[in-house]
């Protein structure tokens, strides 16, 4: 027994030592546009304090970013704090350039085997939930350095959009590139891209790109506070700032036309009525019973019996009633899956709350599991995009989180599918293949404070393709034939309509089409 305990202690020590070495080898740097003197000195690589329990369970990337942030808080006093000596007060700047807060951080998956182990998933690919954590940490450092020397509370309001252009390779050295793209009075928009080493500096060339929205709060009052104005000093900055303005208007437009505030459109109401009419016809007709799963329909959500959709003849009936080949359907609630986790101190961020990247990872991995169950064992599931991940309230340590995921929409008409442009790398299946729109809600229960509330909502778009086993059993084709979801109540109908809007928005954005009419 003593020998076994000694062996376990040695292995634990080696794991901690290897993680620390990987963290120290990370190459952190900034890129200044034209004037290197404007680069923030706090972004450069440093040792920092990586022994804090706040960094346990985080990747080496996130741990290093947080260590740099903590070091900057010590090295750069807040000039607005009364206890700061006047002799070392830093001059407050009313405006800054994007270069002053830009972050470029290497992710050497190919050249660093120890680091690669942190990101490998069960299929031998990249564990995307870890990438989400790192992107959240990178965006936090960008806005942190833009607001220095003030020590503000920076809250992630939302992940406005996340697009996965190509499958992330595990055998290549990559880079995180984060930059501020837009600033308002107290809100900021930051884009973080994951690119291959040596790729173009343009944010349009990426493997994965996410847009984060932050709000700056005064730590004393808890109210929103002014942040430095963003100076657009080159055409690229001006273009991104203009896109940020359009994103703000789009978010406002979508919020005003959300189903919580306005009823569905006439066309959407017609689709809902088609569901009702089709369901009434089903109960008035005799249909064969399909038992279990076969080689082409292998969803784990099909129970012992389910009614297949009768053939439709096109038009709105086909859109609501299923495709002509008669795929089966299930209700939205039958696809629901849950996970429950307890928030321990090891999952906190630099502000003492539960790390938003951890919440995104938990939600994504549940959504991925639900999509895998939905499409069945013959399919390989890929993330296509994430749309509007909203952080309603912070999560305290000690909270019990209940994540609930469900499929809220599946495209059942050729007009609802789309494709992406070609690339030399392996791409996720396009929306022309079988896909689904997933919604994940995070309910927080805090027994110590006797309260319960909705903390986050997440929206993911997944695609599927037949794996080797599925191609052998189900024949040829890239898409994975499966079931479709249909609402069975008014609440489910609203979720279906909202999911359809988000799915069509993903399609429109991938094709460079306007999205205002999709609300």
SVG drawing of the C-alpha trace seen along z (x, -y; Angstrom):
<svg xmlns="http://www.w3.org/2000/svg" viewBox="-60 -63 69 66">
<polyline fill="none" stroke="black" stroke-width="0.4" points="0.0,0.0 2.8,-2.4 4.5,-1.7 1.2,-2.4 0.7,-5.7 4.3,-6.7 3.6,-6.0 0.4,-8.1 2.3,-11.0 5.0,-10.8 2.5,-10.8 0.6,-13.8 3.8,-15.7 4.8,-14.9 1.4,-16.1 1.7,-19.4 5.3,-19.9 4.4,-19.2 1.4,-21.5 3.6,-24.3 6.3,-23.7 3.8,-23.8 2.4,-27.0 5.8,-28.6 6.6,-27.7 3.6,-29.5 4.6,-32.3 2.6,-35.4 3.1,-38.5 1.3,-41.6 1.2,-43.0 1.3,-46.7 0.0,-48.3 2.8,-50.6 3.9,-51.8 5.4,-49.2 5.6,-51.8 1.8,-51.6 1.8,-47.9 0.7,-47.1 3.6,-45.9 1.4,-43.6 0.6,-41.3 4.1,-40.0 5.0,-36.6 5.7,-36.4 5.8,-33.8 2.9,-35.0 1.4,-33.1 0.0,-29.9 -0.3,-28.1 -3.6,-29.8 -6.5,-27.4 -8.4,-29.7 -6.3,-28.1 -6.9,-24.5 -8.8,-22.7 -8.0,-25.4 -5.9,-24.9 -2.3,-26.2 -3.5,-29.0 -6.2,-30.2 -3.9,-29.9 -1.2,-32.0 -3.7,-34.7 -5.1,-35.0 -1.6,-35.1 -0.7,-38.0 -3.9,-39.8 -3.2,-39.4 0.4,-40.6 -0.9,-43.7 -3.2,-44.5 -0.2,-44.6 2.2,-46.5 -0.3,-49.1 -2.2,-50.8 -5.7,-52.2 -5.3,-56.0 -8.9,-56.6 -8.2,-54.7 -7.7,-57.1 -5.0,-54.9 -2.8,-55.1 0.2,-57.5 0.1,-60.5 3.7,-60.0 3.0,-56.6 -0.4,-57.4 -0.7,-56.5 -2.3,-59.1 -5.8,-58.1 -6.3,-58.0 -9.5,-59.0 -8.9,-57.0 -6.8,-54.0 -6.1,-52.1 -6.9,-48.5 -3.1,-47.7 -2.7,-48.7 -4.9,-45.8 -4.3,-43.2 -3.4,-39.7 -1.6,-37.1 -1.1,-33.8 0.4,-30.6 -1.3,-27.2 1.5,-24.8 -0.5,-21.6 2.0,-20.0 5.3,-21.0 4.2,-20.5 2.9,-17.0 2.2,-17.9 -0.1,-20.7 -1.7,-18.6 -2.9,-16.1 -5.0,-18.9 -7.0,-19.4 -7.4,-15.9 -10.9,-14.4 -12.1,-10.8 -12.1,-10.8 -8.5,-11.9 -9.5,-15.5 -9.6,-18.8 -11.8,-19.0 -13.7,-22.1 -15.0,-22.9 -11.4,-23.7 -11.1,-26.1 -14.2,-27.9 -12.6,-28.4 -9.4,-29.8 -11.3,-32.1 -13.3,-33.5 -10.0,-34.1 -8.4,-35.8 -11.3,-38.1 -11.2,-39.0 -7.5,-40.0 -8.2,-42.2 -10.9,-44.3 -8.9,-44.2 -5.9,-45.9 -8.1,-48.4 -9.6,-49.6 -6.2,-49.8 -5.0,-51.5 -8.5,-51.5 -9.4,-48.2 -12.9,-47.7 -15.3,-44.8 -15.6,-43.4 -18.6,-41.2 -19.2,-39.0 -22.7,-40.0 -22.9,-37.6 -21.1,-35.7 -22.8,-37.3 -21.6,-34.8 -19.2,-31.9 -18.5,-30.3 -16.4,-27.2 -15.0,-27.6 -13.0,-24.4 -12.4,-21.5 -9.6,-22.4 -6.5,-20.2 -4.8,-18.6 -1.5,-18.2 -0.8,-21.8 0.5,-24.8 -2.2,-27.4 -2.6,-30.9 -5.3,-32.8 -5.7,-36.4 -7.9,-38.7 -8.6,-42.4 -11.1,-45.0 -13.3,-45.9 -15.9,-48.3 -16.5,-50.4 -19.5,-52.3 -19.8,-54.2 -19.5,-51.2 -19.8,-48.2 -17.1,-46.7 -17.0,-44.1 -14.0,-41.8 -13.3,-39.3 -11.1,-36.2 -10.0,-34.1 -8.1,-30.8 -5.8,-30.6 -2.9,-28.5 0.6,-29.8 1.7,-32.0 -1.8,-32.7 -2.8,-36.2 -3.3,-38.8 -6.8,-39.5 -9.5,-38.2 -11.4,-36.8 -8.8,-34.0 -9.6,-31.7 -10.5,-28.2 -12.8,-29.5 -14.0,-33.0 -16.1,-34.3 -17.4,-37.7 -17.7,-38.6 -19.7,-41.5 -18.5,-42.9 -19.9,-45.5 -17.6,-47.6 -18.9,-48.1 -17.6,-50.3 -16.4,-47.9 -17.6,-50.2 -21.1,-51.1 -21.8,-48.1 -23.0,-50.5 -21.9,-50.8 -18.9,-53.1 -17.3,-54.8 -14.4,-53.1 -11.7,-54.6 -12.9,-55.5 -11.5,-53.2 -9.5,-54.9 -9.7,-53.4 -6.4,-54.5 -6.3,-52.3 -8.8,-51.0 -9.0,-47.5 -9.9,-49.1 -12.5,-51.3 -14.1,-48.3 -14.3,-46.3 -15.6,-49.3 -18.4,-49.7 -19.2,-46.0 -19.4,-46.4 -21.9,-49.2 -24.0,-47.0 -23.8,-44.2 -25.1,-46.4 -28.0,-47.5 -28.7,-43.9 -28.7,-42.8 -31.2,-45.6 -33.4,-44.7 -33.4,-41.0 -34.2,-41.8 -37.1,-44.1 -38.5,-41.4 -37.9,-38.4 -40.8,-36.2 -40.9,-37.3 -42.0,-40.8 -43.7,-40.1 -45.9,-37.3 -44.6,-35.2 -44.9,-36.5 -47.9,-35.5 -45.7,-32.9 -44.5,-31.4 -48.1,-31.2 -49.1,-29.4 -46.3,-26.8 -47.5,-26.3 -51.1,-25.7 -49.7,-23.2 -48.3,-21.2 -51.7,-21.2 -53.5,-20.2 -51.0,-17.5 -51.3,-16.1 -55.0,-16.0 -54.8,-14.1 -52.5,-11.5 -55.0,-10.6 -57.7,-10.3 -55.8,-7.9 -54.3,-4.4 -50.5,-4.4 -48.0,-1.6 -46.0,-1.3 -42.3,-1.6 -40.6,0.2 -37.1,-0.5 -34.3,-1.7 -33.2,-0.5 -30.0,-1.1 -31.1,-4.4 -32.9,-5.8 -30.8,-5.3 -31.7,-8.1 -31.7,-7.1 -34.7,-9.3 -37.0,-7.0 -38.8,-4.9 -40.5,-1.5 -43.0,-3.0 -43.4,-6.2 -45.5,-7.3 -43.7,-8.2 -44.7,-11.3 -46.9,-10.6 -45.6,-11.8 -46.2,-15.4 -46.6,-17.1 -44.6,-20.2 -45.2,-23.8 -45.9,-24.8 -47.3,-21.3 -44.0,-19.7 -42.1,-22.2 -44.2,-21.4 -45.0,-17.8 -41.6,-16.3 -39.7,-15.3 -41.2,-13.0 -39.3,-9.9 -41.4,-9.8 -38.8,-10.3 -40.1,-9.8 -40.6,-12.7 -40.4,-13.2 -41.5,-16.0 -39.0,-18.6 -39.4,-17.4 -38.5,-13.8 -35.0,-15.0 -34.3,-16.7 -31.2,-15.7 -29.9,-17.2 -26.7,-17.4 -26.3,-18.6 -23.0,-20.0 -22.0,-21.6 -19.8,-24.7 -16.7,-24.3 -14.1,-27.0 -11.7,-25.5 -14.1,-26.7 -14.0,-30.4 -12.6,-33.2 -10.4,-36.2 -13.5,-37.9 -14.5,-35.1 -17.5,-34.0 -17.8,-30.8 -15.8,-31.1 -18.0,-31.8 -15.8,-29.6 -16.5,-26.7 -20.2,-27.3 -19.8,-27.4 -17.8,-24.1 -20.4,-22.4 -23.2,-23.6 -21.4,-22.7 -20.5,-19.2 -24.1,-18.5 -25.4,-19.9 -22.9,-17.7 -24.0,-14.6 -27.6,-15.4 -26.9,-15.9 -25.0,-12.6 -27.9,-10.8 -30.4,-12.5 -28.5,-11.5 -27.6,-8.1 -24.5,-5.9 -24.2,-5.9 -23.5,-9.6 -20.5,-11.8 -21.6,-15.1 -19.8,-18.5 -20.4,-22.0 -21.3,-24.4 -22.0,-27.6 -23.1,-29.1 -25.6,-32.0 -26.2,-34.4 -24.9,-32.8 -26.4,-35.1 -25.1,-35.5 -28.1,-36.8 -26.7,-36.6 -23.3,-35.7 -23.0,-32.3 -21.8,-32.0 -19.6,-29.3 -21.7,-26.6 -24.5,-26.8 -26.1,-23.7 -26.4,-24.1 -29.0,-22.2 -28.2,-22.3 -31.1,-21.3 -30.5,-20.7 -33.0,-19.9 -33.3,-19.9 -35.6,-22.8 -35.4,-22.7 -34.4,-20.4 -34.3,-21.6 -36.9,-19.6 -36.8,-21.6 -34.1,-22.3 -34.7,-26.0 -33.6,-25.7 -30.2,-24.3 -27.0,-25.9 -23.4,-25.2 -20.0,-26.8 -17.3,-27.6 -14.5,-25.2 -11.3,-24.8 -8.2,-22.7 -8.8,-21.6 -11.3,-19.2 -14.6,-21.1 -17.5,-20.3 -20.5,-19.1 -22.5,-22.0 -26.0,-22.9 -27.0,-21.1 -26.4,-17.9 -28.6,-16.8 -28.4,-19.4 -30.2,-20.5 -30.6,-23.6 -29.9,-23.0 -30.9,-25.1 -29.3,-24.8 -30.6,-26.5 -28.7,-26.8 -30.8,-26.9 -29.0,-28.0 -30.1,-26.8 -28.3,-28.3 -29.5,-26.7 -27.4,-28.9 -29.1,-32.1 -32.4,-30.4 -32.8,-31.5 -33.2,-30.0 -32.8,-31.7 -31.9,-31.3 -28.2,-32.1 -27.5,-31.4 -29.0,-30.4 -26.9,-28.8 -27.8,-28.2 -25.7,-25.8 -26.1,-24.6 -24.8,-21.0 -24.4,-19.1 -23.9,-15.3 -22.4,-13.0 -22.4,-9.2 -19.4,-7.6 -17.8,-4.5 -20.2,-2.1 -23.1,-4.3 -22.0,-4.4 -21.7,-0.6 -25.2,-0.1 -27.1,-3.0 -25.5,-3.2 -24.0,-6.3 -24.5,-9.9 -23.0,-12.6 -26.1,-13.4 -27.2,-11.3 -30.9,-10.3 -32.7,-10.7 -35.7,-12.1 -37.3,-15.5 -38.7,-17.4 -42.1,-18.9 -43.8,-21.0 -46.7,-19.6 -47.6,-22.6 -47.6,-26.4 -44.5,-26.7 -42.7,-24.2 -44.0,-25.9 -42.3,-29.2 -39.1,-27.3 -39.3,-25.8 -39.9,-29.2 -36.9,-30.7 -34.7,-27.8 -35.7,-28.1 -34.8,-31.8 -31.4,-31.0 -30.8,-28.2 -31.7,-30.3 -29.5,-33.1 -26.5,-30.8 -27.2,-29.8 -27.5,-33.5 -24.3,-34.5 -22.4,-31.6 -23.6,-32.8 -23.0,-36.5 -26.8,-37.3 -28.6,-39.9 -30.3,-38.6 -32.7,-41.4 -35.7,-39.7 -35.1,-36.5 -36.8,-37.9"/>
</svg>
